[in-house]
């Protein structure tokens, strides 16, 4: 066993880590976040405010914060681009994905969605996020039939955008048309990544297990209401 991943029984942020672990062929055990959060969260190495937490058997330490986990794994398994500029852009892609998660869930459930607020967000913010990722990919050669987010090789950035938009469009299929319209090259990339042999079986099993569940709680119920 290489890792223990602590997260809730939903995809949301956890799927980012799981996709990367499957892509690199690492073995891991998934455990419920309640084994650490909140009571034991200050007892682990490098404590974090909230899941996911990844325990690395090799270093015998726990890592918190999704971007830190993704960068740790990307460094370890050579899933960062070689040029320094592209490494910076890989980190930016992960951080941008985190911002989208926060906005989609209205700061993780601080507020609930109503129809008017959702439509404004969908038309103004979410569409722009899609365009932003599309523009970045195209600047590094991404096209609908080939390429990756940051050049000619797959990187952690591709895994992150697939975890973000692949999960979002699976859980809320109405958004797939938005992605195809606003970011056609990104949409095609996500399909290619999801079809990779290391990921296809995992995603099929996960989606059978979770169905359309996304982030859980009242905020997911409000998303379901505004998206029909």
Buried (B, 14 or more C-beta within 10 A) or exposed (E): EBBBBBBBEBBBBBBBBBBBBBBBEBEBEBBEBEEBBEEEBEEBEEEBEBBBBBBBEEEEEBBBBBBBBBBBBBEBBEBBBEEEEBBEBBBEBBEBBBEBBEEBBBEEBEEBBEEEBBEEBBEEBBBEBBEBBBEBBBEBBBEEEEBBBBBEEBBBBBBBBBBBBBBBBBBBEEBBEBBBEBBBBBBBBBEBBBEBEEBEEBBEEBBEEBEEBBBBEEBBEBBBEBBE
